[in-house]
Amino acid sequence: MMQEIQASQEIIRDCKEQIKQIKGVVVCENCNTENPLGATYCSKCGKELPKSNIDTENMVQCSSCSKYNPKGMRFCTGCGQPLVVEEKKIEYPTKKICPSCGAENNVENAFCEECGNKL
């Protein structure tokens, strides 16, 4: 019976941790106030907050309210403001490689500078 209770308590702890991750908060151990993920000190009592083990690498922080949201979200779940999404930088080729001789050529070239073959 005790083992079942302990197993249930462990499940409850895991569920509470998942809820914190979904909400994007860290709870102060001193006063139980929820603070935005990434905060260093409690907004209510000023005590230092525990380091969060939430994977912020896969999260985007709202520039308006500082709440962390899962990547891919378009709007903040804390304040509703649009999330700034990193724009993917498009890299254009700067050189063409000649299939005949392997020489590097300017991207605008139609013919190889070394062997004259069509690129």
PDB file as gemmi writes it, atoms N, CA and C in Angstrom:
CRYST1    1.000    1.000    1.000  90.00  90.00  90.00 P 1                      
ATOM      1  N   MET A   1       0.821  -1.190   0.000  1.00  0.00           N  
ATOM      2  CA  MET A   1       0.000   0.000   0.000  1.00  0.00           C  
ATOM      3  C   MET A   1       0.873   1.265   0.000  1.00  0.00           C  
ATOM      4  N   MET A   2       1.942   1.288   0.823  1.00  0.00           N  
ATOM      5  CA  MET A   2       2.831   2.446   0.886  1.00  0.00           C  
ATOM      6  C   MET A   2       3.533   2.686  -0.447  1.00  0.00           C  
ATOM      7  N   GLN A   3       3.917   1.588  -1.115  1.00  0.00           N  
ATOM      8  CA  GLN A   3       4.584   1.721  -2.405  1.00  0.00           C  
ATOM      9  C   GLN A   3       3.648   2.354  -3.430  1.00  0.00           C  
ATOM     10  N   GLU A   4       2.377   2.003  -3.391  1.00  0.00           N  
ATOM     11  CA  GLU A   4       1.400   2.572  -4.311  1.00  0.00           C  
ATOM     12  C   GLU A   4       1.225   4.064  -4.047  1.00  0.00           C  
ATOM     13  N   ILE A   5       1.200   4.442  -2.771  1.00  0.00           N  
ATOM     14  CA  ILE A   5       1.064   5.858  -2.412  1.00  0.00           C  
ATOM     15  C   ILE A   5       2.290   6.635  -2.892  1.00  0.00           C  
ATOM     16  N   GLN A   6       3.487   6.074  -2.673  1.00  0.00           N  
ATOM     17  CA  GLN A   6       4.714   6.736  -3.100  1.00  0.00           C  
ATOM     18  C   GLN A   6       4.760   6.862  -4.633  1.00  0.00           C  
ATOM     19  N   ALA A   7       4.319   5.828  -5.327  1.00  0.00           N  
ATOM     20  CA  ALA A   7       4.286   5.877  -6.790  1.00  0.00           C  
ATOM     21  C   ALA A   7       3.310   6.956  -7.269  1.00  0.00           C  
ATOM     22  N   SER A   8       2.170   7.059  -6.606  1.00  0.00           N  
ATOM     23  CA  SER A   8       1.179   8.080  -6.952  1.00  0.00           C  
ATOM     24  C   SER A   8       1.726   9.481  -6.691  1.00  0.00           C  
ATOM     25  N   GLN A   9       2.441   9.654  -5.600  1.00  0.00           N  
ATOM     26  CA  GLN A   9       3.031  10.953  -5.285  1.00  0.00           C  
ATOM     27  C   GLN A   9       4.076  11.348  -6.326  1.00  0.00           C  
ATOM     28  N   GLU A  10       4.827  10.393  -6.807  1.00  0.00           N  
ATOM     29  CA  GLU A  10       5.825  10.656  -7.845  1.00  0.00           C  
ATOM     30  C   GLU A  10       5.132  11.088  -9.143  1.00  0.00           C  
ATOM     31  N   ILE A  11       4.046  10.435  -9.491  1.00  0.00           N  
ATOM     32  CA  ILE A  11       3.276  10.806 -10.688  1.00  0.00           C  
ATOM     33  C   ILE A  11       2.749  12.227 -10.541  1.00  0.00           C  
ATOM     34  N   ILE A  12       2.251  12.564  -9.359  1.00  0.00           N  
ATOM     35  CA  ILE A  12       1.733  13.914  -9.099  1.00  0.00           C  
ATOM     36  C   ILE A  12       2.849  14.944  -9.250  1.00  0.00           C  
ATOM     37  N   ARG A  13       4.049  14.667  -8.705  1.00  0.00           N  
ATOM     38  CA  ARG A  13       5.186  15.585  -8.844  1.00  0.00           C  
ATOM     39  C   ARG A  13       5.545  15.793 -10.311  1.00  0.00           C  
ATOM     40  N   ASP A  14       5.554  14.692 -11.083  1.00  0.00           N  
ATOM     41  CA  ASP A  14       5.864  14.802 -12.510  1.00  0.00           C  
ATOM     42  C   ASP A  14       4.819  15.644 -13.234  1.00  0.00           C  
ATOM     43  N   CYS A  15       3.552  15.435 -12.900  1.00  0.00           N  
ATOM     44  CA  CYS A  15       2.471  16.208 -13.531  1.00  0.00           C  
ATOM     45  C   CYS A  15       2.586  17.689 -13.195  1.00  0.00           C  
ATOM     46  N   LYS A  16       2.918  18.009 -11.948  1.00  0.00           N  
ATOM     47  CA  LYS A  16       3.082  19.404 -11.547  1.00  0.00           C  
ATOM     48  C   LYS A  16       4.235  20.056 -12.306  1.00  0.00           C  
ATOM     49  N   GLU A  17       5.317  19.314 -12.518  1.00  0.00           N  
ATOM     50  CA  GLU A  17       6.455  19.835 -13.270  1.00  0.00           C  
ATOM     51  C   GLU A  17       6.058  20.087 -14.727  1.00  0.00           C  
ATOM     52  N   GLN A  18       5.285  19.180 -15.307  1.00  0.00           N  
ATOM     53  CA  GLN A  18       4.817  19.367 -16.680  1.00  0.00           C  
ATOM     54  C   GLN A  18       3.907  20.587 -16.784  1.00  0.00           C  
ATOM     55  N   ILE A  19       3.064  20.808 -15.783  1.00  0.00           N  
ATOM     56  CA  ILE A  19       2.182  21.979 -15.777  1.00  0.00           C  
ATOM     57  C   ILE A  19       3.016  23.253 -15.750  1.00  0.00           C  
ATOM     58  N   LYS A  20       4.070  23.283 -14.928  1.00  0.00           N  
ATOM     59  CA  LYS A  20       4.944  24.459 -14.875  1.00  0.00           C  
ATOM     60  C   LYS A  20       5.601  24.702 -16.230  1.00  0.00           C  
ATOM     61  N   GLN A  21       6.025  23.635 -16.890  1.00  0.00           N  
ATOM     62  CA  GLN A  21       6.663  23.778 -18.195  1.00  0.00           C  
ATOM     63  C   GLN A  21       5.678  24.332 -19.214  1.00  0.00           C  
ATOM     64  N   ILE A  22       4.448  23.832 -19.206  1.00  0.00           N  
ATOM     65  CA  ILE A  22       3.436  24.308 -20.148  1.00  0.00           C  
ATOM     66  C   ILE A  22       3.105  25.771 -19.886  1.00  0.00           C  
ATOM     67  N   LYS A  23       2.984  26.124 -18.611  1.00  0.00           N  
ATOM     68  CA  LYS A  23       2.662  27.505 -18.256  1.00  0.00           C  
ATOM     69  C   LYS A  23       3.852  28.443 -18.426  1.00  0.00           C  
ATOM     70  N   GLY A  24       5.054  27.885 -18.472  1.00  0.00           N  
ATOM     71  CA  GLY A  24       6.254  28.703 -18.617  1.00  0.00           C  
ATOM     72  C   GLY A  24       6.577  29.483 -17.356  1.00  0.00           C  
ATOM     73  N   VAL A  25       6.448  28.819 -16.206  1.00  0.00           N  
ATOM     74  CA  VAL A  25       6.705  29.491 -14.930  1.00  0.00           C  
ATOM     75  C   VAL A  25       7.667  28.686 -14.074  1.00  0.00           C  
ATOM     76  N   VAL A  26       8.260  29.392 -13.105  1.00  0.00           N  
ATOM     77  CA  VAL A  26       9.052  28.774 -12.061  1.00  0.00           C  
ATOM     78  C   VAL A  26       8.432  29.243 -10.746  1.00  0.00           C  
ATOM     79  N   VAL A  27       8.265  28.326  -9.783  1.00  0.00           N  
ATOM     80  CA  VAL A  27       7.588  28.631  -8.531  1.00  0.00           C  
ATOM     81  C   VAL A  27       8.621  28.926  -7.442  1.00  0.00           C  
ATOM     82  N   CYS A  28       8.399  30.024  -6.724  1.00  0.00           N  
ATOM     83  CA  CYS A  28       9.273  30.400  -5.610  1.00  0.00           C  
ATOM     84  C   CYS A  28       9.090  29.399  -4.477  1.00  0.00           C  
ATOM     85  N   GLU A  29      10.202  28.865  -3.974  1.00  0.00           N  
ATOM     86  CA  GLU A  29      10.145  27.886  -2.882  1.00  0.00           C  
ATOM     87  C   GLU A  29       9.798  28.545  -1.553  1.00  0.00           C  
ATOM     88  N   ASN A  30       9.984  29.865  -1.462  1.00  0.00           N  
ATOM     89  CA  ASN A  30       9.712  30.583  -0.222  1.00  0.00           C  
ATOM     90  C   ASN A  30       8.230  30.944  -0.064  1.00  0.00           C  
ATOM     91  N   CYS A  31       7.611  31.493  -1.131  1.00  0.00           N  
ATOM     92  CA  CYS A  31       6.229  31.975  -1.009  1.00  0.00           C  
ATOM     93  C   CYS A  31       5.258  31.332  -1.997  1.00  0.00           C  
ATOM     94  N   ASN A  32       5.732  30.402  -2.818  1.00  0.00           N  
ATOM     95  CA  ASN A  32       4.916  29.671  -3.806  1.00  0.00           C  
ATOM     96  C   ASN A  32       4.318  30.551  -4.898  1.00  0.00           C  
ATOM     97  N   THR A  33       4.917  31.708  -5.153  1.00  0.00           N  
ATOM     98  CA  THR A  33       4.448  32.582  -6.226  1.00  0.00           C  
ATOM     99  C   THR A  33       5.003  32.086  -7.553  1.00  0.00           C  
ATOM    100  N   GLU A  34       4.148  32.091  -8.579  1.00  0.00           N  
ATOM    101  CA  GLU A  34       4.601  31.736  -9.918  1.00  0.00           C  
ATOM    102  C   GLU A  34       5.274  32.948 -10.543  1.00  0.00           C  
ATOM    103  N   ASN A  35       6.458  32.725 -11.098  1.00  0.00           N  
ATOM    104  CA  ASN A  35       7.236  33.767 -11.757  1.00  0.00           C  
ATOM    105  C   ASN A  35       7.532  33.319 -13.178  1.00  0.00           C  
ATOM    106  N   PRO A  36       7.738  34.277 -14.105  1.00  0.00           N  
ATOM    107  CA  PRO A  36       8.049  33.885 -15.480  1.00  0.00           C  
ATOM    108  C   PRO A  36       9.334  33.069 -15.543  1.00  0.00           C  
ATOM    109  N   LEU A  37       9.337  32.087 -16.399  1.00  0.00           N  
ATOM    110  CA  LEU A  37      10.530  31.276 -16.612  1.00  0.00           C  
ATOM    111  C   LEU A  37      11.669  32.185 -17.032  1.00  0.00           C  
ATOM    112  N   GLY A  38      12.817  32.008 -16.429  1.00  0.00           N  
ATOM    113  CA  GLY A  38      13.972  32.836 -16.730  1.00  0.00           C  
ATOM    114  C   GLY A  38      14.202  33.915 -15.686  1.00  0.00           C  
ATOM    115  N   ALA A  39      13.211  34.148 -14.794  1.00  0.00           N  
ATOM    116  CA  ALA A  39      13.388  35.136 -13.728  1.00  0.00           C  
ATOM    117  C   ALA A  39      14.416  34.614 -12.736  1.00  0.00           C  
ATOM    118  N   THR A  40      15.199  35.508 -12.172  1.00  0.00           N  
ATOM    119  CA  THR A  40      16.229  35.135 -11.215  1.00  0.00           C  
ATOM    120  C   THR A  40      15.733  35.279  -9.780  1.00  0.00           C  
ATOM    121  N   TYR A  41      14.876  36.300  -9.554  1.00  0.00           N  
ATOM    122  CA  TYR A  41      14.362  36.569  -8.217  1.00  0.00           C  
ATOM    123  C   TYR A  41      12.840  36.612  -8.242  1.00  0.00           C  
ATOM    124  N   CYS A  42      12.222  36.236  -7.128  1.00  0.00           N  
ATOM    125  CA  CYS A  42      10.771  36.201  -6.999  1.00  0.00           C  
ATOM    126  C   CYS A  42      10.206  37.619  -7.065  1.00  0.00           C  
ATOM    127  N   SER A  43       9.114  37.770  -7.811  1.00  0.00           N  
ATOM    128  CA  SER A  43       8.485  39.077  -7.957  1.00  0.00           C  
ATOM    129  C   SER A  43       7.703  39.481  -6.710  1.00  0.00           C  
ATOM    130  N   LYS A  44       7.426  38.537  -5.803  1.00  0.00           N  
ATOM    131  CA  LYS A  44       6.660  38.849  -4.596  1.00  0.00           C  
ATOM    132  C   LYS A  44       7.556  39.044  -3.373  1.00  0.00           C  
ATOM    133  N   CYS A  45       8.458  38.088  -3.114  1.00  0.00           N  
ATOM    134  CA  CYS A  45       9.249  38.155  -1.882  1.00  0.00           C  
ATOM    135  C   CYS A  45      10.716  38.518  -2.120  1.00  0.00           C  
ATOM    136  N   GLY A  46      11.168  38.509  -3.359  1.00  0.00           N  
ATOM    137  CA  GLY A  46      12.536  38.909  -3.672  1.00  0.00           C  
ATOM    138  C   GLY A  46      13.596  37.839  -3.476  1.00  0.00           C  
ATOM    139  N   LYS A  47      13.193  36.643  -3.048  1.00  0.00           N  
ATOM    140  CA  LYS A  47      14.168  35.562  -2.845  1.00  0.00           C  
ATOM    141  C   LYS A  47      14.651  35.035  -4.199  1.00  0.00           C  
ATOM    142  N   GLU A  48      15.876  34.505  -4.192  1.00  0.00           N  
ATOM    143  CA  GLU A  48      16.418  33.916  -5.416  1.00  0.00           C  
ATOM    144  C   GLU A  48      15.613  32.677  -5.780  1.00  0.00           C  
ATOM    145  N   LEU A  49      15.294  32.553  -7.059  1.00  0.00           N  
ATOM    146  CA  LEU A  49      14.492  31.424  -7.539  1.00  0.00           C  
ATOM    147  C   LEU A  49      15.388  30.247  -7.894  1.00  0.00           C  
ATOM    148  N   PRO A  50      14.847  29.025  -7.787  1.00  0.00           N  
ATOM    149  CA  PRO A  50      15.635  27.854  -8.189  1.00  0.00           C  
ATOM    150  C   PRO A  50      15.883  27.880  -9.694  1.00  0.00           C  
ATOM    151  N   LYS A  51      17.016  27.352 -10.081  1.00  0.00           N  
ATOM    152  CA  LYS A  51      17.319  27.252 -11.506  1.00  0.00           C  
ATOM    153  C   LYS A  51      16.327  26.287 -12.143  1.00  0.00           C  
ATOM    154  N   SER A  52      15.794  26.691 -13.274  1.00  0.00           N  
ATOM    155  CA  SER A  52      14.784  25.878 -13.948  1.00  0.00           C  
ATOM    156  C   SER A  52      15.449  24.848 -14.847  1.00  0.00           C  
ATOM    157  N   ASN A  53      14.869  23.671 -14.904  1.00  0.00           N  
ATOM    158  CA  ASN A  53      15.404  22.633 -15.781  1.00  0.00           C  
ATOM    159  C   ASN A  53      14.586  22.538 -17.073  1.00  0.00           C  
ATOM    160  N   ILE A  54      13.806  23.567 -17.357  1.00  0.00           N  
ATOM    161  CA  ILE A  54      13.008  23.588 -18.573  1.00  0.00           C  
ATOM    162  C   ILE A  54      13.916  23.916 -19.753  1.00  0.00           C  
ATOM    163  N   ASP A  55      13.717  23.244 -20.843  1.00  0.00           N  
ATOM    164  CA  ASP A  55      14.544  23.388 -22.033  1.00  0.00           C  
ATOM    165  C   ASP A  55      14.208  24.688 -22.757  1.00  0.00           C  
ATOM    166  N   THR A  56      14.913  25.768 -22.415  1.00  0.00           N  
ATOM    167  CA  THR A  56      14.636  27.061 -23.048  1.00  0.00           C  
ATOM    168  C   THR A  56      15.141  27.119 -24.485  1.00  0.00           C  
ATOM    169  N   GLU A  57      15.950  26.151 -24.888  1.00  0.00           N  
ATOM    170  CA  GLU A  57      16.447  26.130 -26.262  1.00  0.00           C  
ATOM    171  C   GLU A  57      15.308  25.939 -27.259  1.00  0.00           C  
ATOM    172  N   ASN A  58      14.275  25.224 -26.846  1.00  0.00           N  
ATOM    173  CA  ASN A  58      13.127  24.977 -27.710  1.00  0.00           C  
ATOM    174  C   ASN A  58      11.964  25.906 -27.398  1.00  0.00           C  
ATOM    175  N   MET A  59      12.286  27.040 -26.756  1.00  0.00           N  
ATOM    176  CA  MET A  59      11.268  28.002 -26.375  1.00  0.00           C  
ATOM    177  C   MET A  59      11.612  29.372 -26.961  1.00  0.00           C  
ATOM    178  N   VAL A  60      10.600  30.215 -27.099  1.00  0.00           N  
ATOM    179  CA  VAL A  60      10.767  31.589 -27.547  1.00  0.00           C  
ATOM    180  C   VAL A  60      10.266  32.482 -26.426  1.00  0.00           C  
ATOM    181  N   GLN A  61      11.070  33.489 -26.049  1.00  0.00           N  
ATOM    182  CA  GLN A  61      10.666  34.385 -24.972  1.00  0.00           C  
ATOM    183  C   GLN A  61       9.933  35.584 -25.555  1.00  0.00           C  
ATOM    184  N   CYS A  62       8.782  35.895 -24.975  1.00  0.00           N  
ATOM    185  CA  CYS A  62       7.970  37.025 -25.413  1.00  0.00           C  
ATOM    186  C   CYS A  62       8.682  38.326 -25.055  1.00  0.00           C  
ATOM    187  N   SER A  63       8.760  39.243 -25.999  1.00  0.00           N  
ATOM    188  CA  SER A  63       9.419  40.526 -25.745  1.00  0.00           C  
ATOM    189  C   SER A  63       8.537  41.466 -24.932  1.00  0.00           C  
ATOM    190  N   SER A  64       7.241  41.158 -24.832  1.00  0.00           N  
ATOM    191  CA  SER A  64       6.331  42.015 -24.068  1.00  0.00           C  
ATOM    192  C   SER A  64       6.255  41.632 -22.599  1.00  0.00           C  
ATOM    193  N   CYS A  65       6.070  40.327 -22.318  1.00  0.00           N  
ATOM    194  CA  CYS A  65       5.849  39.906 -20.929  1.00  0.00           C  
ATOM    195  C   CYS A  65       6.918  38.949 -20.396  1.00  0.00           C  
ATOM    196  N   SER A  66       7.880  38.580 -21.221  1.00  0.00           N  
ATOM    197  CA  SER A  66       9.001  37.694 -20.872  1.00  0.00           C  
ATOM    198  C   SER A  66       8.617  36.238 -20.662  1.00  0.00           C  
ATOM    199  N   LYS A  67       7.381  35.862 -20.935  1.00  0.00           N  
ATOM    200  CA  LYS A  67       6.961  34.470 -20.789  1.00  0.00           C  
ATOM    201  C   LYS A  67       7.582  33.645 -21.910  1.00  0.00           C  
ATOM    202  N   TYR A  68       7.995  32.413 -21.567  1.00  0.00           N  
ATOM    203  CA  TYR A  68       8.530  31.496 -22.571  1.00  0.00           C  
ATOM    204  C   TYR A  68       7.376  30.725 -23.198  1.00  0.00           C  
ATOM    205  N   ASN A  69       7.443  30.573 -24.515  1.00  0.00           N  
ATOM    206  CA  ASN A  69       6.431  29.845 -25.274  1.00  0.00           C  
ATOM    207  C   ASN A  69       7.143  28.818 -26.155  1.00  0.00           C  
ATOM    208  N   PRO A  70       6.504  27.678 -26.418  1.00  0.00           N  
ATOM    209  CA  PRO A  70       7.138  26.695 -27.302  1.00  0.00           C  
ATOM    210  C   PRO A  70       7.369  27.285 -28.692  1.00  0.00           C  
ATOM    211  N   LYS A  71       8.515  26.942 -29.296  1.00  0.00           N  
ATOM    212  CA  LYS A  71       8.791  27.395 -30.662  1.00  0.00           C  
ATOM    213  C   LYS A  71       7.665  26.934 -31.573  1.00  0.00           C  
ATOM    214  N   GLY A  72       7.339  27.768 -32.534  1.00  0.00           N  
ATOM    215  CA  GLY A  72       6.263  27.461 -33.464  1.00  0.00           C  
ATOM    216  C   GLY A  72       4.977  28.206 -33.127  1.00  0.00           C  
ATOM    217  N   MET A  73       4.879  28.725 -31.892  1.00  0.00           N  
ATOM    218  CA  MET A  73       3.703  29.506 -31.501  1.00  0.00           C  
ATOM    219  C   MET A  73       3.792  30.865 -32.182  1.00  0.00           C  
ATOM    220  N   ARG A  74       2.662  31.407 -32.614  1.00  0.00           N  
ATOM    221  CA  ARG A  74       2.656  32.718 -33.261  1.00  0.00           C  
ATOM    222  C   ARG A  74       2.340  33.833 -32.281  1.00  0.00           C  
ATOM    223  N   PHE A  75       1.596  33.491 -31.203  1.00  0.00           N  
ATOM    224  CA  PHE A  75       1.207  34.485 -30.214  1.00  0.00           C  
ATOM    225  C   PHE A  75       1.553  33.989 -28.815  1.00  0.00           C  
ATOM    226  N   CYS A  76       1.887  34.923 -27.924  1.00  0.00           N  
ATOM    227  CA  CYS A  76       2.259  34.594 -26.555  1.00  0.00           C  
ATOM    228  C   CYS A  76       1.049  34.077 -25.790  1.00  0.00           C  
ATOM    229  N   THR A  77       1.245  33.004 -25.043  1.00  0.00           N  
ATOM    230  CA  THR A  77       0.154  32.450 -24.241  1.00  0.00           C  
ATOM    231  C   THR A  77      -0.042  33.232 -22.953  1.00  0.00           C  
ATOM    232  N   GLY A  78       0.870  34.151 -22.644  1.00  0.00           N  
ATOM    233  CA  GLY A  78       0.757  34.957 -21.437  1.00  0.00           C  
ATOM    234  C   GLY A  78       0.041  36.276 -21.659  1.00  0.00           C  
ATOM    235  N   CYS A  79       0.362  36.956 -22.779  1.00  0.00           N  
ATOM    236  CA  CYS A  79      -0.214  38.285 -23.004  1.00  0.00           C  
ATOM    237  C   CYS A  79      -0.916  38.429 -24.355  1.00  0.00           C  
ATOM    238  N   GLY A  80      -0.780  37.442 -25.234  1.00  0.00           N  
ATOM    239  CA  GLY A  80      -1.469  37.481 -26.520  1.00  0.00           C  
ATOM    240  C   GLY A  80      -0.761  38.266 -27.600  1.00  0.00           C  
ATOM    241  N   GLN A  81       0.388  38.836 -27.282  1.00  0.00           N  
ATOM    242  CA  GLN A  81       1.126  39.617 -28.274  1.00  0.00           C  
ATOM    243  C   GLN A  81       1.795  38.692 -29.286  1.00  0.00           C  
ATOM    244  N   PRO A  82       1.977  39.164 -30.528  1.00  0.00           N  
ATOM    245  CA  PRO A  82       2.691  38.336 -31.511  1.00  0.00           C  
ATOM    246  C   PRO A  82       4.114  38.064 -31.050  1.00  0.00           C  
ATOM    247  N   LEU A  83       4.572  36.846 -31.271  1.00  0.00           N  
ATOM    248  CA  LEU A  83       5.942  36.474 -30.919  1.00  0.00           C  
ATOM    249  C   LEU A  83       6.857  36.793 -32.085  1.00  0.00           C  
ATOM    250  N   VAL A  84       8.029  37.312 -31.774  1.00  0.00           N  
ATOM    251  CA  VAL A  84       9.015  37.611 -32.806  1.00  0.00           C  
ATOM    252  C   VAL A  84       9.659  36.301 -33.202  1.00  0.00           C  
ATOM    253  N   VAL A  85       9.553  35.973 -34.464  1.00  0.00           N  
ATOM    254  CA  VAL A  85      10.104  34.719 -34.974  1.00  0.00           C  
ATOM    255  C   VAL A  85      11.395  35.041 -35.708  1.00  0.00           C  
ATOM    256  N   GLU A  86      12.431  34.265 -35.408  1.00  0.00           N  
ATOM    257  CA  GLU A  86      13.700  34.450 -36.105  1.00  0.00           C  
ATOM    258  C   GLU A  86      13.505  34.161 -37.586  1.00  0.00           C  
ATOM    259  N   GLU A  87      13.934  35.114 -38.401  1.00  0.00           N  
ATOM    260  CA  GLU A  87      13.834  34.903 -39.838  1.00  0.00           C  
ATOM    261  C   GLU A  87      14.989  34.039 -40.292  1.00  0.00           C  
ATOM    262  N   LYS A  88      14.667  33.086 -41.158  1.00  0.00           N  
ATOM    263  CA  LYS A  88      15.713  32.222 -41.682  1.00  0.00           C  
ATOM    264  C   LYS A  88      16.486  32.987 -42.752  1.00  0.00           C  
ATOM    265  N   LYS A  89      17.784  32.995 -42.575  1.00  0.00           N  
ATOM    266  CA  LYS A  89      18.645  33.685 -43.522  1.00  0.00           C  
ATOM    267  C   LYS A  89      18.859  32.782 -44.734  1.00  0.00           C  
ATOM    268  N   ILE A  90      18.546  33.325 -45.875  1.00  0.00           N  
ATOM    269  CA  ILE A  90      18.725  32.569 -47.116  1.00  0.00           C  
ATOM    270  C   ILE A  90      20.125  32.854 -47.639  1.00  0.00           C  
ATOM    271  N   GLU A  91      20.872  31.791 -47.824  1.00  0.00           N  
ATOM    272  CA  GLU A  91      22.218  31.942 -48.353  1.00  0.00           C  
ATOM    273  C   GLU A  91      22.212  31.576 -49.831  1.00  0.00           C  
ATOM    274  N   TYR A  92      22.652  32.527 -50.626  1.00  0.00           N  
ATOM    275  CA  TYR A  92      22.713  32.300 -52.053  1.00  0.00           C  
ATOM    276  C   TYR A  92      24.125  31.876 -52.426  1.00  0.00           C  
ATOM    277  N   PRO A  93      24.243  31.017 -53.434  1.00  0.00           N  
ATOM    278  CA  PRO A  93      25.585  30.590 -53.829  1.00  0.00           C  
ATOM    279  C   PRO A  93      26.384  31.772 -54.368  1.00  0.00           C  
ATOM    280  N   THR A  94      27.657  31.794 -54.029  1.00  0.00           N  
ATOM    281  CA  THR A  94      28.532  32.862 -54.503  1.00  0.00           C  
ATOM    282  C   THR A  94      29.481  32.360 -55.584  1.00  0.00           C  
ATOM    283  N   LYS A  95      29.586  31.066 -55.691  1.00  0.00           N  
ATOM    284  CA  LYS A  95      30.492  30.477 -56.687  1.00  0.00           C  
ATOM    285  C   LYS A  95      29.795  29.315 -57.392  1.00  0.00           C  
ATOM    286  N   LYS A  96      30.173  29.102 -58.634  1.00  0.00           N  
ATOM    287  CA  LYS A  96      29.738  27.921 -59.382  1.00  0.00           C  
ATOM    288  C   LYS A  96      30.975  27.057 -59.586  1.00  0.00           C  
ATOM    289  N   ILE A  97      30.801  25.757 -59.427  1.00  0.00           N  
ATOM    290  CA  ILE A  97      31.894  24.811 -59.653  1.00  0.00           C  
ATOM    291  C   ILE A  97      31.706  24.210 -61.043  1.00  0.00           C  
ATOM    292  N   CYS A  98      32.755  24.249 -61.806  1.00  0.00           N  
ATOM    293  CA  CYS A  98      32.707  23.683 -63.153  1.00  0.00           C  
ATOM    294  C   CYS A  98      32.622  22.163 -63.072  1.00  0.00           C  
ATOM    295  N   PRO A  99      31.634  21.546 -63.734  1.00  0.00           N  
ATOM    296  CA  PRO A  99      31.520  20.086 -63.699  1.00  0.00           C  
ATOM    297  C   PRO A  99      32.635  19.379 -64.477  1.00  0.00           C  
ATOM    298  N   SER A 100      33.278  20.097 -65.373  1.00  0.00           N  
ATOM    299  CA  SER A 100      34.347  19.483 -66.169  1.00  0.00           C  
ATOM    300  C   SER A 100      35.696  19.503 -65.473  1.00  0.00           C  
ATOM    301  N   CYS A 101      36.120  20.696 -65.009  1.00  0.00           N  
ATOM    302  CA  CYS A 101      37.468  20.809 -64.445  1.00  0.00           C  
ATOM    303  C   CYS A 101      37.484  21.060 -62.938  1.00  0.00           C  
ATOM    304  N   GLY A 102      36.341  21.374 -62.339  1.00  0.00           N  
ATOM    305  CA  GLY A 102      36.256  21.585 -60.897  1.00  0.00           C  
ATOM    306  C   GLY A 102      36.669  22.971 -60.445  1.00  0.00           C  
ATOM    307  N   ALA A 103      36.907  23.888 -61.371  1.00  0.00           N  
ATOM    308  CA  ALA A 103      37.330  25.250 -61.020  1.00  0.00           C  
ATOM    309  C   ALA A 103      36.150  26.042 -60.457  1.00  0.00           C  
ATOM    310  N   GLU A 104      36.475  26.954 -59.508  1.00  0.00           N  
ATOM    311  CA  GLU A 104      35.459  27.857 -58.978  1.00  0.00           C  
ATOM    312  C   GLU A 104      35.277  29.017 -59.936  1.00  0.00           C  
ATOM    313  N   ASN A 105      34.007  29.387 -60.170  1.00  0.00           N  
ATOM    314  CA  ASN A 105      33.691  30.478 -61.076  1.00  0.00           C  
ATOM    315  C   ASN A 105      32.697  31.414 -60.403  1.00  0.00           C  
ATOM    316  N   ASN A 106      32.658  32.650 -60.893  1.00  0.00           N  
ATOM    317  CA  ASN A 106      31.679  33.609 -60.429  1.00  0.00           C  
ATOM    318  C   ASN A 106      30.282  33.067 -60.718  1.00  0.00           C  
ATOM    319  N   VAL A 107      29.336  33.317 -59.824  1.00  0.00           N  
ATOM    320  CA  VAL A 107      27.993  32.757 -59.951  1.00  0.00           C  
ATOM    321  C   VAL A 107      27.273  33.233 -61.215  1.00  0.00           C  
ATOM    322  N   GLU A 108      27.634  34.424 -61.716  1.00  0.00           N  
ATOM    323  CA  GLU A 108      26.975  34.946 -62.926  1.00  0.00           C  
ATOM    324  C   GLU A 108      27.535  34.354 -64.221  1.00  0.00           C  
ATOM    325  N   ASN A 109      28.691  33.692 -64.123  1.00  0.00           N  
ATOM    326  CA  ASN A 109      29.311  33.152 -65.334  1.00  0.00           C  
ATOM    327  C   ASN A 109      28.461  32.052 -65.950  1.00  0.00           C  
ATOM    328  N   ALA A 110      28.392  32.056 -67.277  1.00  0.00           N  
ATOM    329  CA  ALA A 110      27.716  30.995 -68.016  1.00  0.00           C  
ATOM    330  C   ALA A 110      28.726  29.953 -68.477  1.00  0.00           C  
ATOM    331  N   PHE A 111      30.004  30.373 -68.581  1.00  0.00           N  
ATOM    332  CA  PHE A 111      31.052  29.475 -69.034  1.00  0.00           C  
ATOM    333  C   PHE A 111      32.230  29.518 -68.056  1.00  0.00           C  
ATOM    334  N   CYS A 112      32.940  28.420 -67.945  1.00  0.00           N  
ATOM    335  CA  CYS A 112      34.066  28.291 -67.018  1.00  0.00           C  
ATOM    336  C   CYS A 112      35.220  29.206 -67.427  1.00  0.00           C  
ATOM    337  N   GLU A 113      35.791  29.886 -66.446  1.00  0.00           N  
ATOM    338  CA  GLU A 113      36.919  30.775 -66.686  1.00  0.00           C  
ATOM    339  C   GLU A 113      38.196  29.981 -67.012  1.00  0.00           C  
ATOM    340  N   GLU A 114      38.283  28.737 -66.574  1.00  0.00           N  
ATOM    341  CA  GLU A 114      39.483  27.913 -66.762  1.00  0.00           C  
ATOM    342  C   GLU A 114      39.461  27.120 -68.071  1.00  0.00           C  
ATOM    343  N   CYS A 115      38.362  26.378 -68.274  1.00  0.00           N  
ATOM    344  CA  CYS A 115      38.346  25.470 -69.430  1.00  0.00           C  
ATOM    345  C   CYS A 115      37.381  25.906 -70.530  1.00  0.00           C  
ATOM    346  N   GLY A 116      36.503  26.884 -70.243  1.00  0.00           N  
ATOM    347  CA  GLY A 116      35.594  27.388 -71.264  1.00  0.00           C  
ATOM    348  C   GLY A 116      34.310  26.570 -71.439  1.00  0.00           C  
ATOM    349  N   ASN A 117      34.185  25.454 -70.706  1.00  0.00           N  
ATOM    350  CA  ASN A 117      32.961  24.655 -70.835  1.00  0.00           C  
ATOM    351  C   ASN A 117      31.774  25.374 -70.213  1.00  0.00           C  
ATOM    352  N   LYS A 118      30.587  25.003 -70.686  1.00  0.00           N  
ATOM    353  CA  LYS A 118      29.346  25.603 -70.172  1.00  0.00           C  
ATOM    354  C   LYS A 118      29.117  25.141 -68.738  1.00  0.00           C  
ATOM    355  N   LEU A 119      28.747  26.099 -67.894  1.00  0.00           N  
ATOM    356  CA  LEU A 119      28.480  25.790 -66.491  1.00  0.00           C  
ATOM    357  C   LEU A 119      27.034  25.387 -66.284  1.00  0.00           C  
TER     358      LEU A 119                                                      
END                                                                             
